[in-house]
């Protein structure tokens, strides 16, 4: 499938667009935008992206049908220019958290010609409304260096997370650009 280029608006004109909830018919767009996100933040071989696209499509379709996943799309005119998703996932009980469901924000992407116009922030606000309406009290995400300033403006706080691949032969491919400096050990 060829990606259709979305024409850039006049930079002097503020074009808000319409935020709408994605349907199952929007899965192709959500997958294409997710792939655009990965291409913007990591160097991942095309074959790996192809596999990830197929896996994500099946997973998103199942989650969407179960009402635990929602996508949001910004349309400017008839053109979709940005999208993002939220997944209501189960988490373990912990002190100072209500319930065992957390909203996870994922797959945020805006077409390059439409960045810096607030589309991402509008999607995040819709995702927050979606999660609150379902009784969720916390939203989590993994921020790219591009998105982190927006998330901080919207009230998100940095946390510390670590990861270990349990697959002995697993090599980390597609290094994601760091969003902050690694702490230096004091000697």
Secondary structure, DSSP 8 states (H G I E B T S, - for coil): ----------TTS----EEEE--GGGHHHHHHHHHHHHHHHB---HHHHHHHHHHHHHHHHHHHHTTSEEEEEEEETTEEEEEEEEEEEE----TT--SSEEEEEEEEEE-GGGTTSSHHHHHHHHHHHHHHHTT---EEE---HHHHHHHHHTT------------TT----S-B--SS-------
